[in-house]
Structures are given as structure tokens and as C-alpha cells.
Amino acid sequence: MLAFLGVTFLLPDVQTLYCQWGTVEVVKNVSELPYEWTNSQTTCETGEGCRETAILIKNGPQVTLLLSKGCTMEKDQEATVTEHRAGPGLSIISYTRVCRHGFFCNDLSTTDRLSGLPTATGANPECWRGQGRGTWREEDRTE
């Protein structure tokens, strides 16, 4: 019996997470930014983490937002924003994150957090005006 107890204490502490879940696909005018949304909730399988992915595509005065949240077996990834294309005319940025540090850690709920992130060079991008380019992390964010 004591050997069994010793083995169970050596097993890694794997917990089941509760994550935000849902998808959003919406087209808005740039003047309507920042855009906010709400999500449902789900219980992940043991060992899964919470993920969130957002893609924003600006074409002229309109922005298309694609958002997906849920559970994944992918390894943890810090919040990263990548500007794939800067205008004029068409701008594309994406946001990805995988976390396991707490319940509902995939908590992105507004585009405001995306446009305020600095580039890797430390500049604060004007993503929707086509200035700035690069990849940056949420931990680099300037308030």
C-alpha cells in the first residue's frame, strides 16, 4: 500500500482545465473598433490546454475578424501577434496563444489588446494605418 501511495505522489499534477470556447466571424467598419465579444465555456480533456487564435483583415474601411477558442493538445505558446501584411489597402494581423496556467486563461475578448501591442523593435504599431511590421509578444505590451 505504501508503495502505491509513493508512486501516486510521483505522478505529474495534470489537471483538467476550463477554457473559453467559440468562434466569431464578423465584418465591421474600422470606426467601430475596438470590437468586443463574449465566448462560451468548455471543459477540456486531461492534459489539454486552452487555445485562442484571431485573424484581423483590414481592407479599406472594413475589418474582418475571425476568432477561434477552445482546447488543444498543442504545447504552451505565449501570446504572439504577427503582422503578415501592412497596407496600403490590405493589412493582416494574427494572434495566437496556448496556455495552461489557469482556468479560462484564453481570455482575449477585445481587439483593443491586439492593436496596442508593440512590435519586436519596441515601436507601438498603427496596425490599421499600415505602419509598422513584425511580430511581438503580449509580455512586451506597453500601456
Protein Blocks (a to p, Z undefined) as FASTA:
>chain_A
ZZmmmmmmmpccdddddddeddddddddfklpccddddddddddehiacddddddddehj
bccddddddddfbdcdddddddfbgcehiacdddddddfkbghkllcfbfklmmmpccfk
opacdfknopacddddfklpcZZ
